[in-house]
């Protein structure tokens, strides 16, 4: 219990949310939860309510290990897909503070392309004749 800080990685897409708690180096995983561990309805995995429950589980694990202060890294899908994080990211952060975890910084680590692959062409639907 000498070190009371950790890193929480939140990967929030529009279909799912994953939360990972690591030590300060990022090499040792302390706890991990995903949307599928909390709900069985696949269309609800990315919802804010499920993200809130995931953050509660992570906060409990953090308190058991003596971690009271965290750095938060939020990530969306990125690349040549959507650059914004899903709706679960904000709900997860709010839930962490409600459960007694002190957030030191929030950082967006979504990868963005430096003119890499070409985006998929837009789907234009079926033509009606």
C-alpha positions as CSV (number, residue, x, y, z in Angstrom):
1,X,0.0,0.0,0.0
2,X,2.9,2.3,-0.5
3,X,1.7,3.5,-3.9
4,X,-1.9,4.8,-3.8
5,X,-2.1,5.8,-7.5
6,X,-3.1,4.0,-10.6
7,X,-4.2,4.4,-14.3
8,X,-7.7,3.7,-15.5
9,X,-8.0,3.1,-19.2
10,X,-11.5,3.6,-20.6
11,X,-12.1,2.3,-24.2
12,X,-15.6,3.4,-25.1
13,X,-16.9,2.7,-28.6
14,X,-20.5,3.1,-29.7
15,X,-21.1,-0.7,-29.2
16,X,-19.1,-1.5,-26.1
17,X,-17.2,-0.2,-23.1
18,X,-14.0,-1.7,-21.6
19,X,-12.4,-0.4,-18.4
20,X,-8.9,-1.5,-17.3
21,X,-7.1,-0.6,-14.0
22,X,-3.3,-0.8,-14.0
23,X,-0.5,0.4,-11.8
24,X,1.4,3.5,-12.6
25,X,3.8,1.8,-15.1
26,X,0.8,0.3,-17.0
27,X,2.4,-3.1,-17.0
28,X,0.5,-4.8,-14.2
29,X,-3.3,-5.2,-14.7
30,X,-5.2,-5.0,-11.4
31,X,-8.8,-5.2,-12.7
32,X,-10.6,-5.4,-16.0
33,X,-14.3,-5.2,-16.9
34,X,-16.2,-5.1,-20.2
35,X,-19.8,-4.5,-21.2
36,X,-20.4,-8.2,-21.8
37,X,-19.4,-9.0,-18.2
38,X,-22.2,-6.8,-16.9
39,X,-25.1,-7.3,-19.3
40,X,-26.1,-10.2,-21.6
41,X,-28.1,-8.0,-24.0
42,X,-25.6,-7.2,-26.7
43,X,-27.2,-3.9,-27.8
44,X,-26.8,-2.5,-24.2
45,X,-23.0,-3.1,-23.9
46,X,-22.2,0.5,-24.9
47,X,-24.9,2.2,-22.9
48,X,-24.1,4.8,-20.1
49,X,-25.9,2.6,-17.5
50,X,-23.6,-0.4,-18.1
51,X,-20.5,1.9,-18.1
52,X,-21.6,3.2,-14.7
53,X,-21.8,-0.3,-13.3
54,X,-18.4,-1.2,-14.8
55,X,-16.8,1.9,-13.1
56,X,-18.4,0.9,-9.8
57,X,-16.7,-2.6,-10.1
58,X,-13.4,-1.0,-10.9
59,X,-13.7,1.5,-8.1
60,X,-14.3,-1.4,-5.6
61,X,-11.2,-3.3,-6.9
62,X,-9.1,-0.1,-6.6
63,X,-10.2,0.5,-3.0
64,X,-9.3,-3.1,-2.1
65,X,-5.8,-2.5,-3.4
66,X,-5.5,0.9,-1.7
67,X,-5.7,3.0,-4.8
68,X,-7.5,6.2,-4.1
69,X,-6.1,8.5,-6.9
70,X,-6.1,7.7,-10.6
71,X,-5.1,9.1,-13.9
72,X,-7.8,8.4,-16.5
73,X,-7.1,7.7,-20.2
74,X,-10.1,7.8,-22.5
75,X,-10.0,6.2,-25.9
76,X,-12.5,6.1,-28.8
77,X,-12.2,3.7,-31.8
78,X,-9.9,6.1,-33.7
79,X,-7.9,5.3,-36.8
80,X,-10.1,5.9,-39.9
81,X,-13.3,5.2,-37.9
82,X,-15.1,7.5,-35.5
83,X,-12.8,9.7,-33.5
84,X,-15.1,10.4,-30.6
85,X,-15.5,8.2,-27.5
86,X,-18.8,6.5,-27.0
87,X,-21.5,7.5,-24.6
88,X,-20.2,5.3,-21.8
89,X,-17.0,7.3,-21.3
90,X,-18.6,10.2,-19.5
91,X,-20.8,8.1,-17.4
92,X,-17.9,5.9,-16.3
93,X,-15.9,9.0,-15.2
94,X,-18.8,10.4,-13.3
95,X,-19.4,7.1,-11.6
96,X,-15.7,6.8,-10.5
97,X,-15.9,10.2,-8.7
98,X,-19.1,9.1,-7.0
99,X,-17.5,6.0,-5.7
100,X,-14.7,7.9,-3.9
101,X,-11.9,7.7,-6.5
102,X,-10.0,11.0,-6.9
103,X,-9.3,11.7,-10.6
104,X,-6.0,13.6,-11.1
105,X,-6.1,14.0,-14.9
106,X,-8.3,13.0,-17.8
107,X,-6.5,12.4,-21.1
108,X,-7.8,11.6,-24.5
109,X,-5.6,9.0,-26.2
110,X,-7.7,8.2,-29.2
111,X,-5.4,7.4,-32.2
112,X,-5.8,9.6,-35.3
113,X,-4.5,8.9,-38.8
114,X,-1.6,10.7,-40.3
115,X,-2.9,10.1,-43.9
116,X,-3.0,6.4,-43.6
117,X,-5.6,4.1,-45.0
118,X,-8.5,5.3,-47.1
119,X,-12.0,5.4,-45.5
120,X,-14.7,3.0,-46.5
121,X,-17.1,4.3,-49.1
122,X,-20.4,5.6,-47.8
123,X,-23.4,3.2,-48.0
124,X,-26.1,4.9,-50.2
125,X,-28.9,2.4,-49.7
126,X,-30.9,0.5,-52.3
127,X,-32.3,2.3,-55.2
128,X,-36.1,2.0,-55.6
129,X,-37.3,1.6,-59.2
